[in-house]
Amino acid sequence: MIFSAISTLTGIVSAAAVLASLLLVRRQLQESHVYQQALIQQGRASRSADIAMRLMSPDFAEAYHSCMCGDTDVTPTQLVQFIGYCRAVFLVAEDSYLQHRDGLLDEPGFNSFGRSLRSLFESPGMKAAWAILRERYDSEFATYMDSVVNEARHRPIVIQHALWKATVSNINGPTCEAREAA
């Protein structure tokens, strides 16, 4: 009888230990998921910032501007620079698309990414680069990118420059030049 009670008590303690272990594993998995999401977001932001920082190089900035405007009179070097830049953008886009498809990138993050991508395709140069590079990608991703290209408004850099000037002129306060003169 005592052995029976001890056996029952041992079974209850074992079941409680298993339950506690399962709850602990569940909590660790949830924390791991949050950590994984943060790493994914950090990686996306880092790659995007790195690509954007490439525009700071004066020789590339000129190539970028000429190619984005759809200028057909670009040098072979400028075209190589621009196509390389676009390839990097498209690889980051493909990564974000695949992460979203696999449930690793949430909807708000994917929507933000989509808006940024559409804004790049407002310029004819980016559309041309996609047409040139499209065949390198899986058809599912290519179809997604085609829809992004089709949704993008036509707003070349010269229009964006005019928008910049209008926006800056509407902001209250003196410009840097006016402050320096004072």
C-alpha positions in Angstrom: 0.0 0.0 0.0 2.8 2.4 0.8 4.5 1.5 -2.4 1.3 2.2 -4.3 1.0 5.6 -2.7 4.6 6.4 -3.4 4.2 5.3 -7.0 1.1 7.5 -7.5 2.8 10.4 -5.9 5.9 9.9 -8.1 3.6 9.8 -11.2 2.0 13.1 -10.2 5.3 14.8 -9.5 6.6 13.5 -12.9 3.6 14.8 -14.7 3.9 18.1 -13.0 7.6 18.3 -14.0 6.8 17.4 -17.6 4.1 20.1 -17.7 6.4 22.7 -16.2 9.1 21.7 -18.7 6.6 22.1 -21.6 5.5 25.5 -20.3 9.1 26.6 -20.1 9.9 25.4 -23.6 6.8 27.2 -24.9 8.0 30.4 -23.3 11.5 30.0 -24.7 10.1 29.4 -28.2 8.0 32.6 -28.0 11.0 34.6 -26.8 13.1 33.0 -29.6 10.5 34.0 -32.2 10.5 37.6 -31.0 14.3 37.7 -31.0 14.3 36.2 -34.5 11.9 38.8 -35.7 14.1 41.6 -34.3 17.2 40.1 -36.0 15.3 39.9 -39.3 14.2 43.5 -39.0 17.7 44.7 -38.0 19.2 42.8 -41.0 16.7 44.3 -43.4 17.4 47.8 -42.0 21.1 47.3 -42.2 21.1 46.1 -45.8 18.8 48.9 -46.9 20.9 51.5 -45.1 24.0 50.1 -46.7 22.5 50.3 -50.2 21.3 53.9 -49.5 24.7 54.9 -48.3 26.2 53.9 -51.7 24.4 57.0 -53.1 26.8 59.2 -51.1 29.6 58.5 -53.4 29.8 61.4 -55.9 30.6 59.3 -58.9 27.8 56.9 -58.2 25.3 59.6 -57.3 25.8 61.0 -60.8 25.3 57.5 -62.4 22.3 56.9 -60.2 20.7 60.2 -61.1 21.3 59.8 -64.9 20.1 56.2 -64.9 17.1 56.8 -62.7 16.0 59.7 -65.1 16.2 57.3 -68.0 19.1 59.1 -69.6 20.3 56.9 -72.5 23.6 58.7 -72.8 25.3 57.0 -69.8 28.7 55.6 -69.8 29.3 51.9 -69.6 30.8 52.4 -66.1 27.7 54.3 -64.9 25.5 51.6 -66.3 27.5 48.9 -64.5 27.2 50.9 -61.3 23.5 51.4 -61.6 22.7 47.8 -62.6 24.8 46.6 -59.6 22.9 48.9 -57.3 19.6 47.7 -58.7 20.7 44.1 -58.4 21.4 44.7 -54.7 18.0 46.4 -54.3 16.3 43.4 -56.0 18.1 40.9 -53.8 17.0 42.7 -50.7 13.4 42.8 -52.1 13.5 39.1 -52.9 14.7 38.4 -49.3 11.9 40.5 -47.8 9.4 38.9 -50.1 10.5 35.4 -49.1 10.6 36.2 -45.4 7.0 37.5 -45.7 5.9 34.5 -47.6 7.4 32.2 -45.0 5.8 34.1 -42.1 9.0 35.7 -40.8 8.2 39.3 -41.9 4.9 40.7 -40.5 2.4 42.6 -42.5 3.3 46.1 -41.4 6.9 45.5 -42.2 6.0 44.0 -45.6 3.7 46.9 -46.4 6.4 49.5 -45.5 8.8 47.6 -47.7 6.3 47.5 -50.6 5.7 51.3 -50.4 9.4 52.0 -50.5 9.9 49.6 -53.4 7.0 51.2 -55.4 8.6 54.6 -54.9 11.8 53.4 -56.5 9.8 52.2 -59.5 8.4 55.7 -60.0 11.5 56.4 -62.1 12.0 55.0 -65.6 15.5 53.8 -64.9 14.5 51.4 -62.2 11.8 50.0 -64.4 14.3 49.4 -67.2 16.7 47.7 -64.7 13.9 45.4 -63.6 13.1 44.5 -67.2 16.8 43.7 -67.8 17.3 41.7 -64.6 13.9 40.1 -64.2 14.8 36.7 -65.8 17.3 36.1 -63.0 14.6 35.6 -60.4 12.0 32.9 -59.6 8.7 33.4 -61.4 6.7 33.8 -58.1 8.9 36.7 -57.0 9.1 38.1 -60.6 5.2 38.2 -60.7 5.2 40.0 -57.4 7.7 42.6 -58.6 5.8 43.0 -61.9 2.7 44.0 -59.8 4.8 46.5 -57.8 6.1 48.0 -61.1 2.6 48.3 -62.4 1.3 49.9 -59.2 4.1 52.5 -59.2 3.1 56.0 -60.2 5.3 57.8 -62.9 7.2 60.4 -61.0 10.8 60.8 -62.3 13.5 62.3 -60.2 13.0 65.7 -61.8 9.5 65.8 -60.5 10.7 64.6 -57.1 13.2 67.4 -57.2 10.5 70.0 -57.9 8.4 68.4 -55.0 11.5 68.8 -52.8 11.8 72.5 -53.6 8.1 73.2 -53.1 8.1 71.3 -49.7 11.2 73.1 -48.4 9.8 76.5 -49.4 6.6 75.8 -47.5 8.4 75.0 -44.3 8.4 77.9 -41.8 11.7 79.2 -40.7 14.8 80.6 -42.4 16.9 78.4 -44.7 20.5 77.5 -43.8 21.7 80.2 -46.2 19.6 82.8 -44.5 20.9 81.7 -41.1 24.5 81.8 -42.3 24.0 85.4 -43.7 22.6 86.6 -40.4 
